Amino acid sequence: MKCKPIHQLLITCRYILLSMVMFCGQGSPLFAHENPNSKKRLDEIFVDLNLNRSTLEETLLAIEEQTAFRFVYNEKTLKNIKK
């Protein structure tokens, strides 16, 4: 007899939690910031690079400076790559 109210409470909590997750998920696109490159196609974005014997990390940083692109990488892995 004691299990029935607790079971009903757990089911109600599950539905409330599911409703909250769905509600919060609907609002997340509203907080997305606008990327300047999002309106351009990839072939419309130009980068001017003049890098002689530079590392891959230096190249990625130069691209980040000229565009709104951001790269995520492991620094240890990049150190083993030759120029």
C-alpha positions as CSV (number, residue, x, y, z in Angstrom):
1,M,0.0,0.0,0.0
2,K,2.9,2.4,0.7
3,C,4.5,1.8,-2.7
4,K,1.6,3.2,-4.7
5,P,1.9,6.9,-3.7
6,I,5.7,6.8,-4.1
7,H,5.4,5.1,-7.5
8,Q,2.9,7.7,-8.6
9,L,5.3,10.5,-7.4
10,L,8.2,9.0,-9.3
11,I,6.2,8.8,-12.5
12,T,5.1,12.5,-12.0
13,C,8.7,13.6,-11.4
14,R,9.8,11.8,-14.5
15,Y,7.2,13.6,-16.7
16,I,8.1,17.0,-15.1
17,L,11.8,16.3,-15.8
18,L,11.1,15.3,-19.4
19,S,9.0,18.4,-19.9
20,M,11.7,20.6,-18.5
21,V,14.4,19.1,-20.7
22,M,12.2,19.5,-23.8
23,F,11.3,23.1,-22.8
24,C,15.0,24.1,-22.3
25,G,16.0,22.4,-25.5
26,Q,13.6,24.6,-27.5
27,G,15.2,27.8,-26.2
28,S,18.8,27.0,-26.9
29,P,18.8,28.3,-30.5
30,L,17.6,31.7,-29.2
31,F,21.0,32.1,-27.4
32,A,23.2,31.1,-30.3
33,H,25.4,34.0,-31.4
34,E,25.7,34.9,-35.0
35,N,28.8,33.9,-36.8
36,P,30.0,36.3,-39.5
37,N,30.9,33.4,-41.8
38,S,27.5,31.7,-41.4
39,K,26.0,33.8,-44.1
40,K,28.7,32.9,-46.6
41,R,29.4,29.7,-48.4
42,L,32.7,28.1,-47.8
43,D,33.9,28.9,-51.3
44,E,33.2,32.6,-50.7
45,I,35.6,32.9,-47.7
46,F,39.1,33.8,-48.7
47,V,42.3,33.7,-46.6
48,D,45.6,35.3,-47.6
49,L,48.5,33.3,-46.2
50,N,52.2,33.9,-46.7
51,L,53.8,31.3,-44.4
52,N,57.2,29.9,-45.3
53,R,58.4,27.0,-43.2
54,S,55.7,27.7,-40.5
55,T,54.3,25.1,-38.2
56,L,50.8,23.7,-38.6
57,E,49.9,25.5,-35.3
58,E,51.1,28.9,-36.7
59,T,49.0,28.2,-39.9
60,L,45.9,27.5,-38.0
61,L,46.4,30.6,-35.8
62,A,46.8,32.7,-39.0
63,I,43.5,31.3,-40.4
64,E,41.8,32.1,-37.1
65,E,43.0,35.7,-37.2
66,Q,41.5,36.3,-40.7
67,T,38.2,34.4,-40.2
68,A,35.7,33.5,-37.6
69,F,36.8,29.9,-37.7
70,R,38.2,28.3,-34.6
71,F,40.3,25.1,-34.5
72,V,40.5,22.6,-31.6
73,Y,43.6,20.5,-31.5
74,N,46.0,18.7,-29.2
75,E,49.2,20.7,-28.9
76,K,51.3,17.6,-28.2
77,T,50.2,16.1,-31.5
78,L,51.0,19.2,-33.5
79,K,54.5,19.5,-32.0
80,N,55.4,16.1,-33.7
81,I,54.4,17.3,-37.2
82,K,57.3,18.6,-39.4
83,K,57.3,22.0,-41.0
